[in-house]
Amino acid sequence: MYTIPMMFPLDPHGKIYVLQDEKGKTIGTGSRQVCRDLLHMITKPIAESDSTSIEASLCDELNHSSSIHPQA
């Protein structure tokens, strides 16, 4: 078990990474940058109380990063 979400390489060349939550459950896979961006989004404290603005900022962040490949 982990205490914080973590990124791990999935291939020996370090081109594909996996992001896991505190329980070791896979959140998603992708490039190092994609996993880093997703890690930032899930660990960033929520400053706004308005859920609409939170959803809009999350969509903006997702649009600025590469494709994320979530695990089923």
N, C-alpha and C positions, 0 to 999 in steps of 0.2 A: 504494500500500500504506500501511496505517496501522500505528502502533505500539501503539495501544490501541483497544478497542472504542469506537465513536462513534455518536451519534444525529444524524439529519438529518431536517428537515421534508420531507414528501412533497407537501404542498399549499401554495399561497401564503398561506393563512390560518393555518397552523401548527397545524391540528387533528389531523393524522395524521403520525406519525413512523415512521421505520425505524431499527432498531438493527442495526449491522454489526459483525462481529468484526474482529480484527487484520488479516485477509486481505481485507477488503472484502466478505465474504460475508454476505448478509442472514440475521440470526438471527430477527427477527420485526418486526411492525408493530403500531401501536396508538396510543393517546393519548400525550401527552408523559409523563404520570405512569406509565403502564404501561411504556413504554420505559425510563424512569428507574429504576423498581423492578427491571426485568429486568437492566439494566446493573449495578445494585448487587449483585444476586444472583450474576451471573457474575464479578464482579471482587472480591467479598468473599472474604478468605482463609478456608479451612476450619480451624476451631479444634478440632473434635472428630475423634477417630480412628474412632469407631463409626459405620459407614455407616448404620445404622438411625436414629440420632438426626439425622444429616445429612439424610436423606430426609424425616424428620418435620418438621424446621425449614424445609426447602425447600417442603414442602406447605403449612405454616402461612403462609409468606410469599406463596405464590401465592394462597391463599385470601383474604388481606387486600387483594390488589390487584384491579384490574379484569380483564376477560377479556384474554388475550393471543392474538394472531392470528399463529401461526407461518407462515412461508413454506415451501412444499413444495420 
